[in-house]
């Protein structure tokens, strides 16, 4: 299997555009997944009877095949980027919700009791004590969700989107391996770079862990 290097040079602009589109879809889905999962995780953490229900629903949504989700969304949002983002967001929820709940569960009870004894209101305790201490576990979920979303964007090619996934379709249809190889390499690079940046972000956001180390 050989690579046509001249094809890569001739399509550099297209490859850049597809890469940015791919990354935008993945990151947008993770962003909305966080917006949805954070409040749900707080509810699941504090209202125990709802914990199993919320986690169960997210698990059920995760079992739906990705192509099926996109097809089911077509009558609602059509052949648009919105369909891609909604579908990907659904898949991020199972990881983000579970990790956020586990992160909140990992906060020592004595720490929360100390904050309460100091007269700190519940919302402020959540924002300044619980979420910061839960951040390492939450960030682990964000990293998994991000890499997963980057890998799943290509599936949206079946609805006319898909970012770098369009290279796979083009290569298979023309029996031309270069676009397929380039698409795979760029997808892997995106996942590796995104994960590395999230590790760096976690390092910046958790200075107390550096001091303890």
Z-matrix of the N, CA and C atoms (Angstrom, degrees):
N
C 1 1.465
C 2 1.532 1 109.43
N 3 1.314 2 115.95 1 117.08
C 4 1.460 3 120.58 2 -176.83
C 5 1.522 4 110.69 3 -108.03
N 6 1.319 5 114.87 4 156.15
C 7 1.455 6 121.62 5 179.02
C 8 1.518 7 109.44 6 -108.26
N 9 1.310 8 115.66 7 132.30
C 10 1.459 9 121.21 8 176.81
C 11 1.528 10 107.72 9 -88.30
N 12 1.332 11 115.78 10 95.49
C 13 1.459 12 120.28 11 -175.48
C 14 1.520 13 112.19 12 -65.14
N 15 1.317 14 116.61 13 -29.84
C 16 1.469 15 119.10 14 179.53
C 17 1.533 16 110.86 15 -66.15
N 18 1.344 17 116.61 16 -32.77
C 19 1.468 18 119.93 17 178.13
C 20 1.530 19 110.17 18 -63.68
N 21 1.317 20 116.76 19 -38.40
C 22 1.466 21 120.56 20 179.65
C 23 1.520 22 110.37 21 -63.59
N 24 1.332 23 116.24 22 -44.75
C 25 1.459 24 119.57 23 178.86
C 26 1.514 25 112.46 24 -64.27
N 27 1.326 26 116.51 25 -38.89
C 28 1.469 27 120.50 26 -178.47
C 29 1.527 28 112.14 27 -70.28
N 30 1.330 29 117.40 28 -23.48
C 31 1.466 30 121.27 29 -176.06
C 32 1.535 31 112.33 30 -114.53
N 33 1.322 32 116.35 31 25.18
C 34 1.466 33 120.28 32 -177.78
C 35 1.527 34 112.01 33 -58.55
N 36 1.324 35 116.99 34 -42.22
C 37 1.472 36 120.07 35 -179.31
C 38 1.525 37 110.99 36 -65.07
N 39 1.340 38 115.77 37 -42.96
C 40 1.466 39 119.76 38 178.93
C 41 1.533 40 110.87 39 -63.42
N 42 1.323 41 116.36 40 -40.49
C 43 1.459 42 120.21 41 -179.82
C 44 1.531 43 111.04 42 -65.01
N 45 1.320 44 116.19 43 -39.56
C 46 1.470 45 119.71 44 177.34
C 47 1.518 46 110.91 45 -63.44
N 48 1.337 47 116.16 46 -44.52
C 49 1.462 48 121.10 47 -179.52
C 50 1.529 49 111.45 48 -62.92
N 51 1.325 50 116.53 49 -44.34
C 52 1.468 51 120.65 50 179.75
C 53 1.524 52 111.35 51 -66.07
N 54 1.325 53 116.60 52 -38.12
C 55 1.468 54 120.35 53 179.51
C 56 1.522 55 110.80 54 -64.24
N 57 1.335 56 116.53 55 -45.44
C 58 1.463 57 120.38 56 179.74
C 59 1.527 58 111.06 57 -65.38
N 60 1.335 59 116.43 58 -39.32
C 61 1.460 60 120.61 59 178.02
C 62 1.524 61 110.63 60 -64.28
N 63 1.317 62 116.33 61 -41.35
C 64 1.461 63 122.60 62 179.15
C 65 1.528 64 110.05 63 -61.24
N 66 1.329 65 115.30 64 -48.23
C 67 1.463 66 120.67 65 -178.73
C 68 1.523 67 111.64 66 -65.15
N 69 1.322 68 116.45 67 -40.21
C 70 1.467 69 120.37 68 179.93
C 71 1.522 70 111.18 69 -61.32
N 72 1.321 71 117.30 70 -43.76
C 73 1.466 72 120.99 71 -179.78
C 74 1.526 73 110.67 72 -62.54
N 75 1.335 74 116.53 73 -44.90
C 76 1.468 75 120.66 74 -177.78
C 77 1.524 76 111.51 75 -65.47
N 78 1.325 77 116.95 76 -47.33
C 79 1.469 78 120.37 77 -176.97
C 80 1.527 79 111.73 78 -69.04
N 81 1.318 80 116.85 79 -35.46
C 82 1.465 81 119.94 80 177.35
C 83 1.521 82 110.73 81 -62.94
N 84 1.329 83 115.98 82 -41.33
C 85 1.466 84 120.15 83 178.93
C 86 1.530 85 111.27 84 -64.21
N 87 1.328 86 117.09 85 -41.70
C 88 1.469 87 120.47 86 179.01
C 89 1.526 88 110.22 87 -65.45
N 90 1.333 89 116.31 88 -39.76
C 91 1.463 90 120.53 89 179.14
C 92 1.527 91 111.02 90 -60.37
N 93 1.328 92 116.64 91 -49.88
C 94 1.462 93 119.48 92 179.69
C 95 1.531 94 111.27 93 -68.71
N 96 1.327 95 116.96 94 -32.20
C 97 1.453 96 120.05 95 175.75
C 98 1.519 97 111.35 96 -61.79
N 99 1.331 98 116.43 97 -39.93
C 100 1.459 99 120.48 98 176.99
C 101 1.525 100 111.60 99 -66.45
N 102 1.336 101 116.11 100 -42.63
C 103 1.460 102 119.92 101 179.70
C 104 1.533 103 111.56 102 -59.38
N 105 1.318 104 115.84 103 -36.27
C 106 1.468 105 120.08 104 -178.60
C 107 1.526 106 111.14 105 -81.82
N 108 1.326 107 116.50 106 -42.60
C 109 1.470 108 120.26 107 -172.66
C 110 1.525 109 113.31 108 -73.95
N 111 1.324 110 119.01 109 -32.68
C 112 1.461 111 120.54 110 -177.33
C 113 1.531 112 112.49 111 -59.90
N 114 1.344 113 119.00 112 -54.54
C 115 1.472 114 117.83 113 178.63
C 116 1.524 115 112.72 114 -65.07
N 117 1.334 116 117.27 115 -36.39
C 118 1.461 117 119.56 116 178.41
C 119 1.527 118 110.96 117 -65.08
N 120 1.336 119 116.43 118 -37.13
C 121 1.461 120 120.01 119 179.21
C 122 1.522 121 111.24 120 -67.11
N 123 1.335 122 116.94 121 -38.56
C 124 1.463 123 120.06 122 177.56
C 125 1.522 124 110.14 123 -62.97
N 126 1.342 125 115.97 124 -41.97
C 127 1.464 126 120.19 125 177.53
C 128 1.525 127 110.50 126 -63.30
N 129 1.332 128 116.38 127 -45.37
C 130 1.465 129 120.32 128 -179.37
C 131 1.523 130 111.19 129 -64.03
N 132 1.318 131 116.54 130 -33.86
C 133 1.461 132 120.80 131 -179.24
C 134 1.523 133 111.75 132 -72.76
N 135 1.324 134 116.75 133 -37.83
C 136 1.464 135 120.20 134 -174.17
C 137 1.521 136 113.52 135 -95.19
N 138 1.320 137 117.02 136 -26.65
C 139 1.468 138 120.77 137 179.12
C 140 1.526 139 107.01 138 -111.36
N 141 1.294 140 116.93 139 87.63
C 142 1.457 141 122.10 140 -172.33
C 143 1.527 142 114.74 141 -55.82
N 144 1.354 143 119.19 142 -38.66
C 145 1.467 144 118.19 143 179.56
C 146 1.536 145 113.41 144 -59.46
N 147 1.348 146 117.10 145 -25.32
C 148 1.458 147 120.32 146 -179.16
C 149 1.524 148 112.84 147 -88.58
N 150 1.306 149 116.43 148 -11.09
C 151 1.463 150 121.09 149 -175.38
C 152 1.528 151 111.60 150 -58.55
N 153 1.330 152 116.03 151 -55.09
C 154 1.452 153 120.32 152 -178.21
C 155 1.515 154 112.14 153 -61.69
N 156 1.338 155 116.68 154 -38.18
C 157 1.464 156 120.49 155 -179.34
C 158 1.520 157 111.27 156 -64.07
N 159 1.342 158 116.91 157 -49.36
C 160 1.471 159 120.87 158 -177.21
C 161 1.524 160 111.48 159 -64.61
N 162 1.318 161 116.84 160 -44.49
C 163 1.458 162 119.74 161 178.97
C 164 1.525 163 110.84 162 -66.80
N 165 1.334 164 116.21 163 -36.25
C 166 1.462 165 119.79 164 178.58
C 167 1.511 166 112.49 165 -65.05
N 168 1.335 167 116.47 166 -41.71
C 169 1.466 168 120.35 167 178.61
C 170 1.523 169 110.64 168 -62.98
N 171 1.337 170 116.47 169 -43.17
C 172 1.466 171 119.24 170 179.54
C 173 1.534 172 110.90 171 -64.08
N 174 1.321 173 117.12 172 -36.53
C 175 1.474 174 120.40 173 177.85
C 176 1.520 175 111.28 174 -66.00
N 177 1.329 176 116.30 175 -39.99
C 178 1.467 177 120.30 176 179.33
C 179 1.524 178 110.60 177 -64.90
N 180 1.322 179 117.04 178 -43.23
C 181 1.461 180 120.53 179 178.61
C 182 1.523 181 110.93 180 -60.78
N 183 1.330 182 116.31 181 -35.25
C 184 1.462 183 120.94 182 -178.13
C 185 1.524 184 111.95 183 -68.19
N 186 1.329 185 117.30 184 -25.42
C 187 1.464 186 120.12 185 -177.98
C 188 1.534 187 112.57 186 -79.12
N 189 1.333 188 117.62 187 -13.49
C 190 1.464 189 120.04 188 179.34
C 191 1.520 190 109.09 189 -71.16
N 192 1.323 191 119.22 190 127.81
C 193 1.468 192 120.68 191 178.61
C 194 1.523 193 111.03 192 -56.51
N 195 1.325 194 116.06 193 141.78
C 196 1.463 195 120.75 194 -175.08
C 197 1.528 196 112.23 195 -59.94
N 198 1.321 197 117.09 196 -41.65
C 199 1.465 198 119.28 197 179.79
C 200 1.524 199 110.24 198 -63.22
N 201 1.339 200 116.36 199 -38.42
C 202 1.467 201 119.99 200 179.48
C 203 1.524 202 111.52 201 -62.47
N 204 1.350 203 116.42 202 -39.47
C 205 1.464 204 119.11 203 178.59
C 206 1.517 205 110.86 204 -61.87
N 207 1.332 206 116.32 205 -45.60
C 208 1.464 207 119.76 206 -179.91
C 209 1.523 208 111.18 207 -62.24
N 210 1.328 209 116.27 208 -40.71
C 211 1.476 210 120.13 209 -179.94
C 212 1.522 211 110.33 210 -65.49
N 213 1.337 212 116.99 211 -42.39
C 214 1.463 213 120.55 212 -179.99
C 215 1.526 214 111.96 213 -64.48
N 216 1.325 215 116.37 214 -29.18
C 217 1.455 216 120.41 215 -178.79
C 218 1.529 217 113.44 216 -82.60
N 219 1.325 218 117.10 217 -16.92
C 220 1.467 219 120.78 218 -175.81
C 221 1.529 220 113.76 219 -55.57
N 222 1.352 221 119.29 220 -43.60
C 223 1.474 222 117.96 221 179.34
C 224 1.527 223 113.03 222 -65.50
N 225 1.334 224 116.83 223 -20.04
C 226 1.462 225 120.69 224 -176.81
C 227 1.522 226 111.60 225 -91.57
N 228 1.322 227 116.25 226 -52.44
C 229 1.469 228 119.71 227 -174.36
C 230 1.521 229 114.17 228 -114.46
N 231 1.331 230 116.90 229 -4.38
C 232 1.461 231 120.09 230 173.75
C 233 1.524 232 113.96 231 71.63
N 234 1.335 233 114.62 232 -167.78
C 235 1.459 234 121.31 233 -179.72
C 236 1.526 235 109.85 234 -82.26
N 237 1.301 236 116.49 235 69.35
C 238 1.456 237 121.73 236 -175.28
C 239 1.530 238 110.94 237 -131.27
N 240 1.322 239 114.67 238 169.20
C 241 1.461 240 120.39 239 175.50
C 242 1.528 241 110.92 240 -63.54
N 243 1.345 242 116.18 241 -28.83
C 244 1.464 243 120.55 242 179.01
C 245 1.523 244 110.86 243 -57.73
N 246 1.315 245 116.78 244 -41.62
C 247 1.467 246 121.25 245 178.53
C 248 1.526 247 110.77 246 -60.95
N 249 1.321 248 115.87 247 -43.40
C 250 1.465 249 120.45 248 178.65
C 251 1.524 250 111.28 249 -61.24
N 252 1.324 251 116.33 250 -47.50
C 253 1.461 252 121.27 251 -176.22
C 254 1.528 253 110.74 252 -65.66
N 255 1.332 254 117.03 253 -42.91
C 256 1.469 255 119.34 254 179.81
C 257 1.527 256 110.64 255 -62.30
N 258 1.329 257 115.75 256 -45.92
C 259 1.461 258 119.39 257 179.54
C 260 1.520 259 112.66 258 -59.89
N 261 1.328 260 116.52 259 -44.61
C 262 1.459 261 120.41 260 179.80
C 263 1.524 262 111.55 261 -67.79
N 264 1.327 263 116.44 262 -37.18
C 265 1.467 264 120.62 263 179.32
C 266 1.521 265 110.81 264 -60.70
N 267 1.318 266 116.25 265 -40.82
C 268 1.469 267 120.51 266 178.20
C 269 1.521 268 110.69 267 -56.64
N 270 1.341 269 116.84 268 -41.60
C 271 1.461 270 120.38 269 -178.31
C 272 1.522 271 112.66 270 -71.91
N 273 1.320 272 117.55 271 -28.72
C 274 1.473 273 118.95 272 179.59
C 275 1.521 274 112.01 273 -72.11
N 276 1.346 275 116.67 274 -24.59
C 277 1.462 276 119.52 275 -172.52
C 278 1.519 277 113.38 276 -61.27
N 279 1.321 278 117.51 277 -39.96
C 280 1.467 279 119.35 278 -175.66
C 281 1.527 280 110.79 279 -63.15
N 282 1.338 281 116.87 280 -37.62
C 283 1.460 282 120.41 281 179.87
C 284 1.522 283 110.91 282 -77.03
N 285 1.328 284 116.24 283 -48.63
C 286 1.464 285 120.38 284 -175.33
C 287 1.521 286 111.64 285 -67.08
N 288 1.324 287 117.14 286 -41.28
C 289 1.457 288 120.16 287 -178.86
C 290 1.518 289 111.18 288 -65.35
N 291 1.313 290 116.92 289 -48.21
C 292 1.468 291 120.48 290 -177.83
C 293 1.530 292 110.82 291 -64.51
N 294 1.316 293 117.79 292 -44.10
C 295 1.458 294 119.66 293 -178.43
C 296 1.519 295 112.20 294 -67.37
N 297 1.336 296 116.69 295 -36.03
C 298 1.462 297 119.12 296 178.97
C 299 1.523 298 110.50 297 -67.79
N 300 1.326 299 116.88 298 -41.29
C 301 1.467 300 120.29 299 176.74
C 302 1.525 301 110.48 300 -61.91
N 303 1.324 302 116.89 301 -46.04
C 304 1.460 303 120.42 302 179.86
C 305 1.530 304 111.23 303 -64.65
N 306 1.336 305 116.39 304 -35.13
C 307 1.448 306 120.08 305 177.54
C 308 1.520 307 111.62 306 -64.38
N 309 1.319 308 116.04 307 -44.69
C 310 1.466 309 120.31 308 178.23
C 311 1.525 310 110.91 309 -65.70
N 312 1.329 311 116.49 310 -36.76
C 313 1.461 312 120.06 311 177.78
C 314 1.529 313 112.00 312 -64.61
N 315 1.336 314 116.23 313 -27.61
C 316 1.462 315 120.13 314 -175.46
C 317 1.523 316 113.43 315 -79.21
N 318 1.338 317 117.00 316 -11.00
C 319 1.464 318 119.96 317 179.51
C 320 1.530 319 108.60 318 -69.29
N 321 1.343 320 118.31 319 125.20
C 322 1.476 321 120.69 320 -177.75
C 323 1.529 322 111.89 321 -58.52
N 324 1.321 323 115.89 322 136.78
C 325 1.465 324 120.60 323 179.41
C 326 1.521 325 111.22 324 -60.54
N 327 1.340 326 116.73 325 -35.68
C 328 1.464 327 120.02 326 -179.48
C 329 1.523 328 111.74 327 -63.04
N 330 1.320 329 116.04 328 -33.80
C 331 1.466 330 119.89 329 178.74
C 332 1.520 331 110.60 330 -66.08
N 333 1.327 332 116.32 331 -42.96
C 334 1.465 333 119.74 332 178.94
C 335 1.526 334 110.96 333 -68.43
N 336 1.314 335 116.23 334 -37.07
C 337 1.464 336 119.64 335 178.27
C 338 1.526 337 111.29 336 -65.76
N 339 1.326 338 116.32 337 -37.00
C 340 1.460 339 120.29 338 178.08
C 341 1.520 340 110.72 339 -64.97
N 342 1.332 341 116.37 340 -41.26
C 343 1.466 342 119.93 341 178.39
C 344 1.528 343 110.52 342 -64.37
N 345 1.326 344 115.99 343 -39.86
C 346 1.465 345 120.41 344 178.77
C 347 1.526 346 110.85 345 -65.95
N 348 1.317 347 116.45 346 -39.72
C 349 1.459 348 120.74 347 179.72
C 350 1.524 349 111.82 348 -64.67
N 351 1.323 350 116.45 349 -27.65
C 352 1.461 351 121.20 350 179.24
C 353 1.526 352 112.00 351 -82.71
N 354 1.320 353 115.71 352 0.18
C 355 1.456 354 120.01 353 177.96
C 356 1.513 355 114.50 354 86.24
N 357 1.322 356 116.99 355 15.01
C 358 1.460 357 120.63 356 179.45
C 359 1.523 358 110.07 357 -74.14
N 360 1.321 359 116.24 358 131.06
C 361 1.461 360 120.52 359 -179.64
C 362 1.531 361 110.41 360 -69.97
N 363 1.346 362 117.31 361 154.46
C 364 1.473 363 120.71 362 -176.49
C 365 1.533 364 113.87 363 -54.75
N 366 1.346 365 117.26 364 -43.14
C 367 1.456 366 119.23 365 -178.69
C 368 1.523 367 111.28 366 -64.59
N 369 1.323 368 116.00 367 -42.23
C 370 1.462 369 119.46 368 178.94
C 371 1.520 370 111.21 369 -67.24
N 372 1.328 371 116.67 370 -37.02
C 373 1.469 372 120.17 371 176.16
C 374 1.522 373 110.53 372 -60.98
N 375 1.319 374 115.09 373 -42.03
C 376 1.471 375 119.86 374 179.04
C 377 1.525 376 110.66 375 -61.42
N 378 1.334 377 116.53 376 -46.97
C 379 1.459 378 121.11 377 -173.81
C 380 1.524 379 113.26 378 -76.10
N 381 1.327 380 116.72 379 -34.69
C 382 1.468 381 119.33 380 -173.26
C 383 1.530 382 114.11 381 -103.66
N 384 1.322 383 117.15 382 -14.80
C 385 1.460 384 119.89 383 -177.89
C 386 1.528 385 111.78 384 -120.51
N 387 1.326 386 115.99 385 -60.03
C 388 1.463 387 119.80 386 -172.07
C 389 1.528 388 112.78 387 -67.36
N 390 1.328 389 117.31 388 -53.23
C 391 1.470 390 119.63 389 -177.79
C 392 1.530 391 112.36 390 -63.19
N 393 1.338 392 119.86 391 -43.74
C 394 1.469 393 118.16 392 176.56
C 395 1.523 394 113.33 393 -59.50
N 396 1.342 395 117.51 394 -41.89
C 397 1.461 396 119.97 395 179.41
C 398 1.531 397 112.06 396 -70.21
N 399 1.330 398 115.72 397 -27.95
C 400 1.468 399 120.06 398 178.79
C 401 1.527 400 112.24 399 -84.46
N 402 1.330 401 116.68 400 -7.50
C 403 1.470 402 121.20 401 -172.44
C 404 1.527 403 114.36 402 -55.22
N 405 1.348 404 120.57 403 -43.07
C 406 1.467 405 118.62 404 -179.99
C 407 1.527 406 113.30 405 -57.83
N 408 1.325 407 116.81 406 -41.51
C 409 1.468 408 119.78 407 179.09
C 410 1.528 409 110.32 408 -70.77
N 411 1.329 410 117.08 409 -39.20
C 412 1.463 411 120.62 410 178.19
C 413 1.526 412 110.27 411 -63.44
N 414 1.329 413 116.15 412 -43.62
C 415 1.467 414 120.02 413 -179.27
C 416 1.519 415 111.74 414 -64.84
N 417 1.325 416 116.94 415 -32.00
C 418 1.467 417 119.60 416 175.49
C 419 1.525 418 109.53 417 -61.14
N 420 1.339 419 115.82 418 -41.13
C 421 1.461 420 119.60 419 177.07
C 422 1.514 421 112.15 420 -67.24
N 423 1.327 422 117.12 421 -38.42
C 424 1.464 423 120.95 422 178.32
C 425 1.523 424 110.65 423 -62.67
N 426 1.321 425 115.90 424 -40.66
C 427 1.473 426 119.61 425 179.27
C 428 1.526 427 110.99 426 -63.57
N 429 1.328 428 116.16 427 -44.75
C 430 1.467 429 119.19 428 178.95
C 431 1.514 430 110.81 429 -64.26
N 432 1.340 431 117.15 430 -44.31
C 433 1.466 432 121.73 431 -178.99
C 434 1.518 433 111.00 432 -63.12
N 435 1.328 434 116.93 433 -37.94
C 436 1.463 435 120.54 434 -179.12
C 437 1.524 436 111.38 435 -67.16
N 438 1.317 437 116.19 436 -48.45
C 439 1.464 438 119.89 437 179.13
C 440 1.529 439 110.33 438 -62.64
N 441 1.319 440 116.67 439 -41.12
C 442 1.461 441 121.01 440 179.10
C 443 1.526 442 110.68 441 -62.97
N 444 1.326 443 117.11 442 -43.48
C 445 1.471 444 120.68 443 -179.77
C 446 1.518 445 111.01 444 -64.38
N 447 1.323 446 116.53 445 -41.39
C 448 1.466 447 119.73 446 178.97
C 449 1.525 448 110.39 447 -60.43
N 450 1.322 449 116.76 448 -38.82
C 451 1.465 450 119.86 449 179.89
C 452 1.525 451 112.17 450 -72.72
N 453 1.343 452 117.48 451 -30.21
C 454 1.464 453 120.65 452 -175.53
C 455 1.523 454 114.12 453 -87.20
N 456 1.328 455 117.48 454 -16.03
C 457 1.472 456 119.13 455 -179.21
C 458 1.519 457 110.82 456 -55.73
N 459 1.323 458 116.46 457 -37.07
C 460 1.470 459 120.49 458 -176.80
C 461 1.516 460 112.71 459 -58.99
N 462 1.347 461 116.93 460 -28.19
C 463 1.468 462 120.09 461 -179.31
C 464 1.529 463 110.82 462 -62.96
N 465 1.330 464 116.46 463 -28.36
C 466 1.463 465 120.83 464 -178.77
C 467 1.524 466 112.44 465 -67.02
N 468 1.338 467 117.12 466 -5.19
C 469 1.467 468 120.43 467 175.13
C 470 1.525 469 110.70 468 -56.89
N 471 1.330 470 116.20 469 -29.57
C 472 1.466 471 120.67 470 -177.93
C 473 1.524 472 112.43 471 -68.44
N 474 1.332 473 117.74 472 -14.93
C 475 1.461 474 120.20 473 177.22
C 476 1.529 475 110.74 474 -114.18
N 477 1.345 476 115.72 475 17.83
C 478 1.451 477 119.75 476 175.55
C 479 1.504 478 114.96 477 90.27
N 480 1.332 479 117.88 478 5.74
C 481 1.462 480 121.15 479 177.85
C 482 1.525 481 106.30 480 -115.75
N 483 1.296 482 118.58 481 -139.53
C 484 1.458 483 120.08 482 170.04
C 485 1.503 484 116.78 483 103.06
N 486 1.342 485 119.11 484 -2.91
C 487 1.452 486 119.84 485 176.35
C 488 1.516 487 112.37 486 54.45
N 489 1.321 488 116.51 487 -121.34
C 490 1.466 489 121.71 488 -178.61
C 491 1.524 490 112.18 489 -66.26
N 492 1.316 491 117.47 490 -16.59
C 493 1.457 492 120.57 491 176.84
C 494 1.523 493 112.74 492 -60.88
N 495 1.324 494 116.13 493 -23.74
C 496 1.470 495 119.61 494 177.85
C 497 1.524 496 110.86 495 -63.54
N 498 1.327 497 116.40 496 -28.08
C 499 1.465 498 120.07 497 177.75
C 500 1.521 499 110.55 498 -67.79
N 501 1.334 500 116.70 499 -36.61
C 502 1.461 501 119.86 500 177.94
C 503 1.525 502 110.74 501 -62.88
N 504 1.332 503 115.01 502 -47.50
C 505 1.461 504 119.76 503 -179.62
C 506 1.520 505 111.24 504 -61.00
N 507 1.329 506 115.44 505 -44.93
C 508 1.467 507 120.46 506 -179.33
C 509 1.523 508 110.78 507 -62.20
N 510 1.332 509 116.33 508 -44.19
C 511 1.456 510 119.50 509 -178.73
C 512 1.514 511 113.10 510 -66.25
N 513 1.338 512 116.79 511 -42.13
C 514 1.463 513 120.24 512 -179.83
C 515 1.531 514 111.47 513 -67.25
N 516 1.316 515 116.51 514 -41.67
C 517 1.462 516 120.14 515 -177.95
C 518 1.528 517 111.80 516 -65.24
N 519 1.307 518 116.91 517 -34.16
C 520 1.469 519 120.73 518 -177.70
C 521 1.527 520 112.75 519 -99.44
N 522 1.361 521 115.53 520 1.95
C 523 1.462 522 119.75 521 -176.89
C 524 1.528 523 110.28 522 53.35
N 525 1.337 524 114.06 523 44.96
C 526 1.467 525 122.69 524 -175.85
C 527 1.526 526 107.41 525 -124.67
N 528 1.330 527 118.33 526 104.30
C 529 1.471 528 121.17 527 -169.70
C 530 1.529 529 115.53 528 -70.60
N 531 1.313 530 118.63 529 -21.94
C 532 1.467 531 120.01 530 -174.21
C 533 1.526 532 113.33 531 -56.66
N 534 1.350 533 119.86 532 -50.13
C 535 1.468 534 118.62 533 179.02
C 536 1.531 535 112.83 534 -59.84
N 537 1.321 536 117.06 535 -36.12
C 538 1.461 537 120.98 536 -179.77
C 539 1.526 538 110.23 537 -64.72
N 540 1.323 539 116.59 538 -47.66
C 541 1.463 540 121.07 539 -179.65
C 542 1.526 541 110.62 540 -62.95
N 543 1.323 542 116.18 541 -44.15
C 544 1.467 543 120.47 542 -179.93
C 545 1.530 544 110.15 543 -63.25
N 546 1.334 545 116.45 544 -41.63
C 547 1.460 546 120.23 545 178.83
C 548 1.517 547 112.29 546 -62.15
N 549 1.325 548 116.92 547 -42.40
C 550 1.467 549 121.14 548 178.93
C 551 1.524 550 110.60 549 -64.45
N 552 1.326 551 116.63 550 -46.34
C 553 1.469 552 120.87 551 -178.27
C 554 1.521 553 110.60 552 -63.17
N 555 1.325 554 117.81 553 -45.21
C 556 1.468 555 120.62 554 -179.18
C 557 1.534 556 111.25 555 -65.74
N 558 1.328 557 117.10 556 -37.28
C 559 1.472 558 120.50 557 178.37
C 560 1.527 559 110.37 558 -64.41
N 561 1.325 560 116.64 559 -43.65
C 562 1.462 561 120.48 560 178.41
C 563 1.527 562 110.67 561 -64.01
N 564 1.329 563 116.74 562 -43.41
C 565 1.468 564 120.32 563 178.98
C 566 1.521 565 111.69 564 -61.67
N 567 1.341 566 116.14 565 -41.31
C 568 1.462 567 119.98 566 177.46
C 569 1.526 568 110.99 567 -59.34
N 570 1.324 569 115.86 568 -45.41
C 571 1.467 570 120.43 569 -178.95
C 572 1.524 571 111.09 570 -63.79
N 573 1.323 572 117.19 571 -43.60
C 574 1.468 573 121.07 572 -178.66
C 575 1.526 574 110.85 573 -65.80
N 576 1.336 575 116.74 574 -46.22
C 577 1.465 576 120.48 575 -179.02
C 578 1.525 577 110.80 576 -65.10
N 579 1.337 578 117.12 577 -44.06
C 580 1.467 579 120.72 578 179.75
C 581 1.520 580 110.90 579 -61.28
N 582 1.329 581 116.89 580 -42.08
C 583 1.464 582 120.47 581 179.99
C 584 1.526 583 110.56 582 -65.24
N 585 1.328 584 116.90 583 -41.61
C 586 1.460 585 120.85 584 179.31
C 587 1.531 586 111.24 585 -63.39
N 588 1.326 587 116.91 586 -40.40
C 589 1.462 588 120.92 587 178.82
C 590 1.526 589 111.13 588 -65.82
N 591 1.319 590 116.97 589 -37.61
C 592 1.467 591 120.26 590 178.21
C 593 1.527 592 111.31 591 -68.39
N 594 1.323 593 116.98 592 -36.24
C 595 1.468 594 120.20 593 175.16
C 596 1.531 595 109.78 594 -62.67
N 597 1.334 596 116.29 595 -43.07
C 598 1.459 597 120.47 596 178.00
C 599 1.526 598 111.17 597 -63.98
N 600 1.338 599 116.46 598 -39.65
C 601 1.463 600 120.34 599 178.84
C 602 1.528 601 110.49 600 -63.86
N 603 1.315 602 116.89 601 -43.01
C 604 1.464 603 120.19 602 178.07
C 605 1.532 604 110.62 603 -62.07
N 606 1.305 605 116.57 604 -38.93
C 607 1.465 606 121.17 605 178.79
C 608 1.529 607 110.33 606 -60.74
N 609 1.330 608 116.52 607 -41.37
C 610 1.462 609 121.27 608 -179.84
C 611 1.524 610 111.21 609 -69.97
N 612 1.336 611 116.67 610 -38.09
C 613 1.455 612 121.12 611 -174.34
C 614 1.531 613 114.10 612 -81.36
N 615 1.334 614 116.82 613 -9.59
C 616 1.471 615 119.13 614 -179.22
C 617 1.525 616 110.72 615 -124.46
N 618 1.329 617 117.50 616 65.15
C 619 1.474 618 120.02 617 -178.10
C 620 1.524 619 113.03 618 -63.22
N 621 1.349 620 117.96 619 -27.92
C 622 1.469 621 119.90 620 -178.66
C 623 1.533 622 111.63 621 -65.45
N 624 1.323 623 117.04 622 -29.44
C 625 1.458 624 120.04 623 178.08
C 626 1.526 625 110.22 624 -70.27
N 627 1.344 626 117.50 625 -33.47
C 628 1.462 627 120.77 626 178.18
C 629 1.523 628 109.91 627 -68.49
N 630 1.336 629 115.85 628 -42.50
C 631 1.460 630 119.30 629 -179.76
C 632 1.530 631 111.06 630 -64.37
N 633 1.351 632 115.21 631 -39.04
C 634 1.460 633 119.02 632 179.73
C 635 1.514 634 111.03 633 -66.81
N 636 1.352 635 115.21 634 -37.42
C 637 1.469 636 119.03 635 178.16
C 638 1.523 637 110.86 636 -65.87
